[in-house]
Amino acid sequence: MKKMVVGVMIFLSLLLGCAPKYQIVLKSGQQLKAATKPDLNKDTGYYQYVDEDGKKVQLKEADVLLIKEK
């Protein structure tokens, strides 16, 4: 039973480690990293995402130059 639990934990950690990351380039030239895909809220005009530290972040759509998957 312990071997199965350890195997599942290793599998999940590998799976989570391979999750896509996103790079956000702002018009100012600043580069940010996102752990989740930035989603644009068309009502507010802000992108919302979670950064690598697990914090929720919002960026103005007008400030974003490029979003690409790493």
Residue frames as qw, qx, qy, qz and C-alpha x, y, z in Angstrom:
[[0.000, 0.886, 0.464, 0.000, 0.00, 0.00, 0.00],
 [0.311, -0.787, 0.099, 0.524, 2.83, 2.42, 0.86],
 [0.413, -0.119, 0.591, 0.682, 4.52, 1.77, -2.48],
 [0.206, 0.627, 0.657, 0.366, 1.32, 2.61, -4.32],
 [0.152, -0.934, -0.254, 0.200, 0.87, 5.86, -2.38],
 [0.390, -0.594, 0.333, 0.620, 4.49, 6.85, -3.05],
 [0.389, 0.169, 0.688, 0.589, 4.07, 6.00, -6.73],
 [0.097, 0.814, 0.544, 0.180, 0.94, 8.12, -7.01],
 [0.268, -0.884, -0.041, 0.382, 2.67, 11.04, -5.25],
 [0.421, -0.338, 0.502, 0.676, 5.64, 10.84, -7.62],
 [0.301, 0.444, 0.698, 0.474, 3.34, 10.69, -10.64],
 [0.026, -0.910, -0.413, 0.011, 1.34, 13.72, -9.48],
 [0.339, -0.769, 0.144, 0.523, 4.46, 15.76, -8.76],
 [0.396, -0.081, 0.617, 0.675, 5.80, 15.00, -12.24],
 [0.182, 0.650, 0.666, 0.318, 2.48, 15.87, -13.79],
 [0.144, -0.941, -0.244, 0.186, 2.26, 19.18, -11.95],
 [0.433, -0.570, 0.320, 0.621, 5.87, 20.00, -12.76],
 [0.337, 0.124, 0.671, 0.648, 5.08, 19.71, -16.47],
 [0.180, 0.802, 0.533, -0.202, 2.15, 22.11, -16.32],
 [0.454, 0.590, 0.222, 0.630, 2.41, 24.87, -18.90],
 [0.313, -0.599, -0.197, 0.710, 3.84, 28.17, -17.77],
 [0.364, 0.820, 0.348, 0.273, 3.20, 31.47, -19.49],
 [0.434, -0.198, -0.010, 0.879, 5.44, 34.47, -20.12],
 [0.130, 0.903, 0.410, -0.014, 3.82, 37.89, -20.24],
 [0.463, 0.034, 0.095, 0.880, 5.65, 40.76, -21.89],
 [0.021, 0.830, 0.400, -0.389, 4.42, 44.24, -21.06],
 [0.451, 0.832, 0.144, 0.290, 4.68, 47.25, -23.38],
 [0.257, -0.923, 0.286, -0.031, 7.22, 48.69, -20.92],
 [0.501, 0.545, -0.667, 0.086, 9.50, 45.71, -21.64],
 [0.419, -0.378, 0.698, -0.440, 8.96, 44.07, -18.26],
 [0.591, 0.069, -0.756, -0.275, 8.59, 40.28, -18.41],
 [0.573, -0.302, 0.494, -0.579, 6.38, 38.37, -15.98],
 [0.253, 0.079, -0.956, -0.129, 5.81, 34.65, -15.45],
 [0.676, -0.154, 0.113, -0.712, 2.40, 33.10, -14.88],
 [0.254, -0.130, 0.950, -0.124, 1.59, 29.66, -13.50],
 [0.446, 0.503, 0.723, -0.161, -1.89, 29.76, -15.05],
 [0.310, 0.398, 0.521, 0.688, -3.09, 30.98, -18.42],
 [0.043, 0.263, 0.212, -0.940, -4.00, 34.67, -18.23],
 [0.136, 0.581, 0.782, 0.182, -7.71, 35.10, -18.93],
 [0.026, 0.130, 0.089, 0.987, -9.07, 38.40, -20.19],
 [0.080, 0.605, 0.700, -0.370, -12.19, 39.71, -18.50],
 [0.230, 0.423, 0.455, 0.749, -13.73, 41.74, -21.32],
 [0.259, -0.850, -0.437, -0.138, -16.05, 43.56, -18.91],
 [0.479, -0.819, 0.007, 0.316, -13.18, 45.01, -16.85],
 [0.507, 0.817, -0.245, 0.121, -10.39, 45.02, -19.46],
 [0.294, -0.700, 0.634, -0.144, -8.00, 43.16, -17.13],
 [0.707, 0.204, -0.677, -0.012, -6.10, 39.91, -17.52],
 [0.663, -0.557, 0.352, -0.355, -6.29, 37.68, -14.44],
 [0.795, 0.256, -0.543, 0.091, -3.79, 34.93, -13.64],
 [0.772, -0.625, 0.097, 0.059, -1.86, 33.25, -10.81],
 [0.265, 0.806, -0.524, 0.075, 1.86, 33.96, -10.66],
 [0.670, 0.230, -0.685, 0.170, 4.57, 31.46, -9.74],
 [0.040, 0.201, -0.687, 0.697, 4.23, 32.35, -6.05],
 [0.128, -0.438, -0.888, 0.058, 0.53, 31.46, -6.08],
 [0.047, 0.469, 0.306, -0.827, -0.67, 35.08, -5.93],
 [0.393, 0.702, 0.583, 0.116, -3.62, 36.29, -7.99],
 [0.251, -0.341, 0.196, 0.884, -2.59, 39.10, -10.34],
 [0.426, 0.777, 0.460, -0.063, -4.51, 41.49, -12.58],
 [0.345, -0.248, 0.334, 0.841, -3.00, 43.41, -15.50],
 [0.421, 0.652, 0.112, -0.620, -4.60, 46.01, -17.76],
 [0.788, 0.407, 0.429, 0.170, -5.13, 44.68, -21.26],
 [0.348, 0.932, -0.050, 0.085, -3.65, 47.92, -22.65],
 [0.300, -0.801, 0.516, 0.035, -0.35, 47.24, -20.82],
 [0.771, -0.123, 0.614, 0.115, 0.16, 43.74, -22.27],
 [0.263, 0.615, -0.528, -0.523, 2.19, 43.34, -25.46],
 [0.612, 0.258, -0.713, -0.226, 2.48, 39.56, -25.67],
 [0.715, -0.326, 0.513, -0.345, 1.46, 36.37, -23.85],
 [0.653, 0.381, -0.623, -0.202, 3.17, 33.14, -24.82],
 [0.940, -0.315, 0.057, -0.122, 3.26, 29.61, -23.46],
 [0.052, -0.726, 0.685, -0.009, 6.69, 28.43, -22.28]]
